[in-house]
Amino acid sequence: MSLKSDIPEIPTIRPPSEWRSLLVRLTRGCEWDRCRFCGIYPHLGEPGFTKRSVAEIKHDIDLLKQIHPDAETAFFGDADPLLVGIEAFTEVARYVRHVLPIQRLTCYARASTLWKLKGDKIKLLSDAGLNRVHIGLESGDPETLRYHRKGHSPKLVKETAAWLKEAGIEISFYVLLGLGGRDHWRRHIHKTAQLINETEPEFVRIRRLWLYEGDPHFSGPESPLLGEIRNGLFNPQTPEGSVQELKMLIEELNNLSTFLVCDHENNYVHVSGVVKENREQMLATIDEFLALPETKREVHYLAVGSHI
Ligand code: SF4
């Protein structure tokens, strides 16, 4: 996009919790783009990956400032904006904080990209004003992660989380129910709870696996995992199974200060709370749902949409 544009580019997607934030695009698409369950950027018409220049991004911030002069939160996208480079990222972070009264600055980040930065460079991110990273953990099970080509391991995530904590940057993990399929769901959840217990992130955000099929609104390709399912190589989780996964996950977490939340409309059951304070309440809500007559539960599963 030309520097002369008077319309800022905005990230393709953002976390629901950033709905009020100033949305700033540092990169376009996802460079990795290999996760079997994903394919979201190509699906939404962003098949490649490009970095934007600092001048372009600052120009967008200037435009956004005119629209939202009192913005107090900002979010950097697309999938892995740190790939713009540490110098560019910190320059833009300082700039947005300089020109606007930003209190909270967050971004999406791949754990493997953060891991490559190591502790000293992660500290630079904090010094530049980054408060929180939204990381797609997806699973804590190495086999599930490998199968889905996530590109990180529990060991890498643990090291990265330690550096983030040391730098004072909050961690927001996304966990995908259903990622182990029907055959490996217990292992997926058990190992995920274990990794969350070991890292104690500030947030755990629950998502349910759903796959993009043909859509009249978008022309992009479907999720790669759909081919695996058609070939009998992945046995998808049932709706009820994903509710059982949520229950098991909450049961297996230690008394953490982590805030767990199902903050996406695709979730079949919505619970939220600080694990150490609200565990029983969250489990009671799930049990209440599971105690409904089967026909009611089935109607509910069919009524819950599958949306980006
Ligand atoms: S899950 Fe994240 S890293 Fe994986 S392909 Fe999708 S956007 Fe890229």
Residues whose N, C-alpha, C, O or C-beta is under 5 A from the ligand:
A	BS01	SF4	C30 W32 D33 R34 C35 C38 G39 A79 G136
